[in-house]
Amino acid sequence: MQEFLVEIVTTVPDGTPPSEVDARRAAEALRAKELSSAGRLVRLWRPVGELRSIGVWCADDEADLHANVLDTLPLRPWMSVAVTPLGSHPNDPGQW
């Protein structure tokens, strides 16, 4: 599997009922746990003071990442994503 750096900004559309937002957020948390257990979501961070997420995700390729991982997120219709494929670095301490 290949690793990808994924930056996500979620924008709730104006007029969305709070009950729908709450339901989607709860479903999102459950789906994130499922994807983590499956080895697809490796790490997830929120930069301090920002409303975006940065994560390391795994997939066979970028098409798999979108179709079988990111597009399965309940909040996906409200997300903008930036995907960067990651490769190994010769000075990565995790490689030593």
Contacts in CASP RR format, 6 or more apart in sequence:
PFRMAT RR
TARGET T0000
AUTHOR 0000-0000-0000
METHOD contacts of the structure
MODEL  1
MQEFLVEIVTTVPDGTPPSEVDARRAAEALRAKELSSAGRLVRLWRPVGE
LRSIGVWCADDEADLHANVLDTLPLRPWMSVAVTPLGSHPNDPGQW
1 39 0 8 1.000
1 58 0 8 1.000
1 59 0 8 1.000
1 60 0 8 1.000
2 58 0 8 1.000
2 59 0 8 1.000
2 60 0 8 1.000
2 61 0 8 1.000
2 85 0 8 1.000
2 86 0 8 1.000
2 87 0 8 1.000
3 42 0 8 1.000
3 56 0 8 1.000
3 57 0 8 1.000
3 58 0 8 1.000
3 85 0 8 1.000
3 86 0 8 1.000
3 87 0 8 1.000
4 56 0 8 1.000
4 57 0 8 1.000
4 58 0 8 1.000
4 59 0 8 1.000
4 62 0 8 1.000
4 65 0 8 1.000
4 83 0 8 1.000
4 84 0 8 1.000
4 85 0 8 1.000
4 86 0 8 1.000
5 54 0 8 1.000
5 55 0 8 1.000
5 56 0 8 1.000
5 83 0 8 1.000
5 84 0 8 1.000
5 86 0 8 1.000
6 54 0 8 1.000
6 55 0 8 1.000
6 56 0 8 1.000
6 57 0 8 1.000
6 65 0 8 1.000
6 70 0 8 1.000
6 81 0 8 1.000
6 82 0 8 1.000
6 83 0 8 1.000
6 84 0 8 1.000
7 52 0 8 1.000
7 53 0 8 1.000
7 54 0 8 1.000
7 55 0 8 1.000
7 81 0 8 1.000
7 82 0 8 1.000
7 84 0 8 1.000
8 52 0 8 1.000
8 53 0 8 1.000
8 54 0 8 1.000
8 55 0 8 1.000
8 79 0 8 1.000
8 80 0 8 1.000
8 81 0 8 1.000
9 51 0 8 1.000
9 52 0 8 1.000
9 79 0 8 1.000
9 80 0 8 1.000
10 51 0 8 1.000
10 52 0 8 1.000
10 53 0 8 1.000
10 75 0 8 1.000
10 78 0 8 1.000
10 79 0 8 1.000
11 78 0 8 1.000
11 79 0 8 1.000
11 80 0 8 1.000
12 21 0 8 1.000
12 78 0 8 1.000
13 78 0 8 1.000
24 74 0 8 1.000
24 75 0 8 1.000
24 78 0 8 1.000
25 75 0 8 1.000
27 74 0 8 1.000
28 73 0 8 1.000
28 74 0 8 1.000
28 75 0 8 1.000
31 72 0 8 1.000
31 73 0 8 1.000
31 74 0 8 1.000
32 41 0 8 1.000
32 44 0 8 1.000
32 73 0 8 1.000
35 41 0 8 1.000
35 57 0 8 1.000
35 69 0 8 1.000
35 72 0 8 1.000
36 42 0 8 1.000
39 58 0 8 1.000
40 57 0 8 1.000
40 58 0 8 1.000
40 59 0 8 1.000
40 69 0 8 1.000
41 55 0 8 1.000
41 57 0 8 1.000
41 58 0 8 1.000
41 69 0 8 1.000
42 55 0 8 1.000
42 56 0 8 1.000
42 57 0 8 1.000
42 58 0 8 1.000
43 55 0 8 1.000
43 56 0 8 1.000
44 53 0 8 1.000
44 54 0 8 1.000
44 55 0 8 1.000
44 56 0 8 1.000
45 53 0 8 1.000
45 54 0 8 1.000
45 55 0 8 1.000
46 52 0 8 1.000
46 53 0 8 1.000
46 54 0 8 1.000
47 54 0 8 1.000
56 86 0 8 1.000
57 65 0 8 1.000
57 69 0 8 1.000
57 70 0 8 1.000
59 65 0 8 1.000
59 68 0 8 1.000
59 69 0 8 1.000
62 83 0 8 1.000
62 85 0 8 1.000
65 83 0 8 1.000
66 83 0 8 1.000
70 76 0 8 1.000
70 79 0 8 1.000
70 81 0 8 1.000
73 79 0 8 1.000
88 95 0 8 1.000
89 95 0 8 1.000
END
